[in-house]
């Protein structure tokens, strides 16, 4: 398991630990040799130590001896990485507890620590490299056992839609050589409350505390290339979903990145309930999103217009309403995809 900066064992595996590597590789290889599977999809719904700290105030991990050995091989000063993460963790922890911000600004101090301790970014990047090494091994293991089996990569919602650090660490183009297909989660309805609760409000507690939630939302839309005239305003994030345009923008981004080296099957969210409370939501503002058929049909069209090879109707069958499944089926037939 991973070891936190404070020396405590966390609940997450360490991808540099030889025992974890052996367990994962043995599991993949044995599964493909033992069962006549047509494919194998895998994914890790995790974020790196820097994202966990900046977005959620978590104690960074992993700092076990295997991670330190890897860092040494990469020329990273382990003591500087520890010192930098300790300083940054202290700043974020203080802010999230309601402490006074530094006189020269929060964002300035976060940036100052990243400059003073470049080992923070280097350490975080090695976390992602270990994850991608797992992906390469998985691809090779599957192909060795069943050469015709398809290997798919699942990217969860935080990975595809609001964790900018994860997106910057490794492009979809770099993942394509060891993926037959990529399945990005693009749940347009439920992204709205998730965006507010998991992105805007969390960053407001720490590194972006000097910005209003509205300012952060404007920046998010601009960076991701979404049309603010189509997308919900701040006060609407708890009561309406994102415009289906979002599905097309993100699908096109991935399709263009992989440039035909693998297929792209976006996950379209159907009737996913909103169980995420937002700090400023008033009674009645939040709802369980019952996706509208017209919205789903538009999302499917956006996905295929953007170059998707197909779609994955997500998340759980028992959440989905029959009329929505019928609407998707009608759209697929209309597009000649069924």
PLY file of the C-alpha trace (Angstrom):
ply
format ascii 1.0
element vertex 338
property float x
property float y
property float z
element edge 337
property int vertex1
property int vertex2
end_header
0.00 0.00 0.00
1.00 3.64 -0.39
2.82 5.47 2.37
1.80 9.05 3.08
4.09 11.99 3.64
3.30 11.57 7.34
4.42 7.93 7.29
0.91 6.52 7.58
-0.30 3.71 5.32
-3.02 4.82 2.90
-5.77 2.74 1.30
-4.33 3.02 -2.21
-1.78 0.69 -3.83
1.72 1.80 -4.71
2.40 1.12 -8.37
6.15 1.01 -7.74
5.87 -1.75 -5.16
7.11 -5.06 -6.69
4.42 -6.98 -4.80
1.66 -4.84 -6.30
3.21 -5.13 -9.76
3.38 -8.91 -9.39
-0.21 -9.09 -8.17
-1.58 -6.94 -11.00
0.44 -8.63 -13.75
-0.46 -12.08 -12.47
-4.15 -11.16 -12.29
-4.24 -9.81 -15.85
-2.25 -12.65 -17.36
-4.17 -15.40 -15.57
-7.55 -13.85 -16.40
-6.81 -13.72 -20.12
-5.33 -17.23 -20.19
-8.18 -18.73 -18.19
-11.21 -17.18 -19.88
-12.12 -16.73 -23.58
-12.45 -12.97 -23.33
-12.78 -10.76 -26.39
-11.23 -7.82 -24.59
-10.00 -6.30 -21.37
-10.77 -2.77 -20.19
-8.97 -1.27 -17.24
-8.73 2.08 -15.52
-7.64 3.72 -12.29
-10.07 6.21 -10.79
-7.31 7.96 -8.89
-5.49 11.27 -8.86
-1.85 11.99 -8.15
-0.44 13.38 -4.89
-0.45 16.99 -6.08
-4.04 16.88 -7.35
-5.21 15.20 -4.16
-3.56 17.94 -2.12
-4.71 20.95 -4.14
-8.28 19.77 -4.75
-9.02 17.83 -1.57
-6.39 18.75 0.99
-5.19 15.15 1.19
-1.85 14.14 2.63
0.38 13.38 -0.37
1.47 9.81 -1.05
3.32 7.65 -1.92
6.66 8.10 -0.18
7.62 4.47 0.35
11.13 3.16 -0.28
10.17 1.93 -3.74
9.01 5.40 -4.77
12.15 6.92 -3.28
14.28 4.46 -5.24
12.46 5.42 -8.44
12.99 9.11 -7.65
16.71 8.57 -7.12
16.93 6.86 -10.52
15.27 9.89 -12.09
17.65 12.30 -10.39
14.99 13.70 -8.02
16.16 14.95 -4.64
13.90 13.04 -2.24
14.53 15.34 0.72
13.59 18.38 -1.38
10.43 16.65 -2.60
9.45 15.86 0.96
10.22 19.39 2.13
8.29 20.97 -0.74
5.22 18.79 -0.27
5.35 19.45 3.47
5.38 23.22 2.92
2.57 23.07 0.36
0.50 20.70 2.50
0.89 23.05 5.45
-0.30 26.03 3.39
-3.33 24.24 1.96
-4.26 22.70 5.32
-4.17 26.10 6.98
-6.34 27.67 4.29
-8.90 24.86 4.36
-9.15 25.25 8.13
-10.07 28.93 7.70
-6.65 30.37 8.42
-5.56 33.79 7.22
-4.03 33.82 3.72
-0.43 34.94 3.23
-0.13 38.75 2.88
1.31 38.46 -0.63
-1.43 36.16 -1.88
-2.43 32.50 -1.94
-1.86 31.74 -5.61
1.49 33.55 -5.48
2.62 31.36 -2.59
1.46 28.15 -4.26
3.37 29.12 -7.40
6.39 30.14 -5.32
6.55 26.71 -3.68
6.30 24.95 -7.06
9.19 27.10 -8.31
11.26 26.73 -5.17
10.64 23.00 -5.07
10.43 21.73 -8.67
10.73 18.27 -7.12
6.99 18.53 -6.29
6.06 18.42 -9.97
8.76 15.86 -10.73
7.49 13.55 -7.99
3.90 13.95 -9.14
4.90 13.18 -12.74
6.55 9.93 -11.66
3.25 8.89 -10.07
1.65 9.21 -13.50
4.53 7.50 -15.28
4.12 4.49 -12.99
0.43 4.39 -13.90
1.24 4.44 -17.62
3.87 1.72 -17.18
1.07 -0.37 -15.69
-0.93 0.37 -18.84
1.88 -0.75 -21.13
2.40 -3.96 -19.17
-1.34 -4.64 -19.22
-1.47 -4.25 -23.00
1.49 -6.58 -23.49
0.11 -9.19 -21.07
-3.30 -9.24 -22.75
-1.83 -9.51 -26.24
0.59 -12.26 -25.15
-2.27 -14.34 -23.77
-4.90 -13.53 -26.42
-3.47 -11.63 -29.42
-6.89 -10.76 -30.83
-8.32 -9.43 -27.58
-8.99 -5.68 -27.50
-7.39 -3.63 -24.74
-9.35 -0.63 -23.56
-8.49 2.26 -21.26
-11.13 3.79 -19.01
-10.70 7.40 -17.89
-13.06 8.47 -15.14
-14.88 11.77 -14.87
-12.29 13.64 -12.82
-9.59 12.49 -15.23
-11.44 13.67 -18.34
-13.10 16.80 -17.12
-11.62 18.77 -14.22
-8.25 17.47 -13.03
-6.05 19.69 -15.18
-2.87 18.28 -13.66
-3.77 14.73 -14.69
-4.60 15.93 -18.20
-1.29 17.78 -18.45
0.86 14.90 -17.24
0.21 12.60 -20.20
-1.72 13.19 -23.40
-4.24 10.82 -24.94
-1.83 10.57 -27.87
0.77 9.03 -25.56
-1.76 6.46 -24.30
-2.91 5.42 -27.79
0.04 3.08 -28.66
-0.96 0.69 -25.87
-4.74 1.00 -26.17
-7.03 -0.45 -28.82
-9.72 1.91 -27.60
-10.17 4.70 -25.08
-13.38 5.10 -23.10
-13.59 8.61 -21.64
-16.38 9.26 -19.17
-18.37 12.25 -20.49
-21.51 12.39 -18.34
-22.89 15.77 -19.36
-25.79 16.07 -16.91
-24.01 15.07 -13.72
-20.88 17.05 -14.59
-22.64 20.26 -13.55
-22.97 19.48 -9.80
-19.70 17.54 -9.84
-17.97 20.54 -11.37
-19.20 22.78 -8.61
-18.63 20.39 -5.69
-15.39 18.71 -6.80
-13.69 21.51 -8.68
-14.89 25.05 -8.01
-15.71 24.77 -4.31
-12.66 22.65 -3.51
-10.21 24.98 -5.25
-11.92 27.92 -3.55
-10.82 26.43 -0.22
-7.18 26.44 -1.28
-5.15 27.53 -4.31
-7.89 29.61 -6.00
-9.36 31.14 -2.85
-8.77 34.64 -4.26
-11.21 34.00 -7.12
-14.97 33.94 -6.85
-16.75 30.76 -7.90
-18.12 32.64 -10.93
-14.63 33.73 -11.97
-13.33 30.16 -11.63
-16.23 28.87 -13.71
-15.54 31.42 -16.45
-11.89 30.37 -16.53
-12.86 26.69 -16.63
-15.18 27.19 -19.59
-12.54 29.20 -21.44
-9.74 26.69 -20.85
-11.88 23.71 -21.86
-13.34 25.45 -24.90
-17.01 25.31 -23.88
-19.50 27.93 -25.03
-20.57 29.86 -21.89
-23.80 30.86 -23.65
-24.78 27.19 -23.84
-23.43 25.97 -20.53
-25.06 26.56 -17.12
-24.33 29.61 -15.03
-22.96 29.15 -11.54
-26.38 29.25 -9.88
-27.66 26.63 -12.32
-24.99 23.98 -11.69
-27.12 22.24 -9.06
-30.33 22.25 -11.06
-29.46 21.57 -14.71
-26.87 19.54 -16.53
-24.15 20.66 -18.89
-25.16 21.28 -22.46
-24.45 18.21 -24.68
-21.91 20.41 -26.49
-19.51 19.25 -23.76
-19.64 15.67 -25.09
-18.68 16.82 -28.57
-15.85 19.10 -27.43
-14.18 16.43 -25.32
-14.73 13.62 -27.84
-13.24 15.73 -30.63
-10.27 16.61 -28.45
-9.47 12.93 -27.87
-10.17 11.81 -31.45
-7.86 14.48 -32.80
-5.19 13.63 -30.22
-5.06 9.91 -30.97
-5.19 10.59 -34.73
-6.56 7.18 -35.68
-4.11 5.16 -33.59
-6.96 3.80 -31.47
-10.73 4.03 -31.32
-12.69 6.32 -29.00
-15.91 5.23 -27.27
-17.21 8.03 -25.03
-19.34 7.04 -22.06
-22.69 8.84 -22.28
-24.33 9.24 -18.87
-27.97 8.20 -18.54
-30.04 9.13 -15.46
-27.08 9.25 -13.07
-28.38 10.52 -9.70
-26.91 13.61 -8.09
-25.87 12.68 -4.57
-23.29 15.47 -4.24
-24.13 18.32 -1.84
-22.84 21.76 -2.77
-21.89 24.25 -0.09
-24.27 27.01 -1.14
-27.17 24.98 -2.57
-30.60 25.92 -1.27
-33.41 23.40 -0.68
-34.85 22.37 -4.00
-31.83 23.56 -6.00
-30.34 20.08 -6.21
-32.07 17.23 -7.92
-31.49 13.72 -9.12
-30.95 14.26 -12.79
-33.44 12.37 -14.87
-31.78 12.90 -18.22
-34.13 14.20 -20.88
-34.41 12.14 -24.07
-33.72 15.16 -26.30
-30.56 15.96 -24.33
-29.33 12.37 -24.65
-30.04 12.32 -28.36
-28.06 15.53 -28.78
-25.15 14.07 -26.77
-25.06 10.97 -28.98
-25.08 13.11 -32.13
-22.31 15.31 -30.75
-20.18 12.24 -30.00
-20.46 10.81 -33.51
-20.12 14.21 -35.17
-16.84 14.56 -33.28
-15.53 11.28 -34.71
-16.38 8.70 -32.03
-16.14 5.07 -33.17
-19.08 4.20 -30.93
-20.53 5.01 -27.52
-20.88 3.29 -24.16
-24.31 3.78 -22.59
-23.37 4.49 -18.98
-23.42 4.12 -15.94
-25.73 1.47 -14.44
-28.60 -0.23 -16.24
-30.80 -0.14 -13.13
-30.52 3.67 -13.07
-31.72 4.10 -16.65
-35.24 4.87 -17.75
-36.56 2.82 -20.65
-37.70 5.87 -22.60
-34.13 7.20 -22.57
-32.74 3.91 -23.83
-35.33 3.97 -26.59
-34.32 7.53 -27.48
-30.68 6.48 -27.75
-31.64 3.49 -29.88
-33.69 5.68 -32.21
-30.79 8.09 -32.60
-28.33 5.31 -33.36
-30.65 3.96 -36.03
-31.12 7.45 -37.44
-27.34 7.83 -37.69
-26.93 4.39 -39.22
-24.98 3.14 -36.20
-27.34 0.33 -35.19
0 1
1 2
2 3
3 4
4 5
5 6
6 7
7 8
8 9
9 10
10 11
11 12
12 13
13 14
14 15
15 16
16 17
17 18
18 19
19 20
20 21
21 22
22 23
23 24
24 25
25 26
26 27
27 28
28 29
29 30
30 31
31 32
32 33
33 34
34 35
35 36
36 37
37 38
38 39
39 40
40 41
41 42
42 43
43 44
44 45
45 46
46 47
47 48
48 49
49 50
50 51
51 52
52 53
53 54
54 55
55 56
56 57
57 58
58 59
59 60
60 61
61 62
62 63
63 64
64 65
65 66
66 67
67 68
68 69
69 70
70 71
71 72
72 73
73 74
74 75
75 76
76 77
77 78
78 79
79 80
80 81
81 82
82 83
83 84
84 85
85 86
86 87
87 88
88 89
89 90
90 91
91 92
92 93
93 94
94 95
95 96
96 97
97 98
98 99
99 100
100 101
101 102
102 103
103 104
104 105
105 106
106 107
107 108
108 109
109 110
110 111
111 112
112 113
113 114
114 115
115 116
116 117
117 118
118 119
119 120
120 121
121 122
122 123
123 124
124 125
125 126
126 127
127 128
128 129
129 130
130 131
131 132
132 133
133 134
134 135
135 136
136 137
137 138
138 139
139 140
140 141
141 142
142 143
143 144
144 145
145 146
146 147
147 148
148 149
149 150
150 151
151 152
152 153
153 154
154 155
155 156
156 157
157 158
158 159
159 160
160 161
161 162
162 163
163 164
164 165
165 166
166 167
167 168
168 169
169 170
170 171
171 172
172 173
173 174
174 175
175 176
176 177
177 178
178 179
179 180
180 181
181 182
182 183
183 184
184 185
185 186
186 187
187 188
188 189
189 190
190 191
191 192
192 193
193 194
194 195
195 196
196 197
197 198
198 199
199 200
200 201
201 202
202 203
203 204
204 205
205 206
206 207
207 208
208 209
209 210
210 211
211 212
212 213
213 214
214 215
215 216
216 217
217 218
218 219
219 220
220 221
221 222
222 223
223 224
224 225
225 226
226 227
227 228
228 229
229 230
230 231
231 232
232 233
233 234
234 235
235 236
236 237
237 238
238 239
239 240
240 241
241 242
242 243
243 244
244 245
245 246
246 247
247 248
248 249
249 250
250 251
251 252
252 253
253 254
254 255
255 256
256 257
257 258
258 259
259 260
260 261
261 262
262 263
263 264
264 265
265 266
266 267
267 268
268 269
269 270
270 271
271 272
272 273
273 274
274 275
275 276
276 277
277 278
278 279
279 280
280 281
281 282
282 283
283 284
284 285
285 286
286 287
287 288
288 289
289 290
290 291
291 292
292 293
293 294
294 295
295 296
296 297
297 298
298 299
299 300
300 301
301 302
302 303
303 304
304 305
305 306
306 307
307 308
308 309
309 310
310 311
311 312
312 313
313 314
314 315
315 316
316 317
317 318
318 319
319 320
320 321
321 322
322 323
323 324
324 325
325 326
326 327
327 328
328 329
329 330
330 331
331 332
332 333
333 334
334 335
335 336
336 337
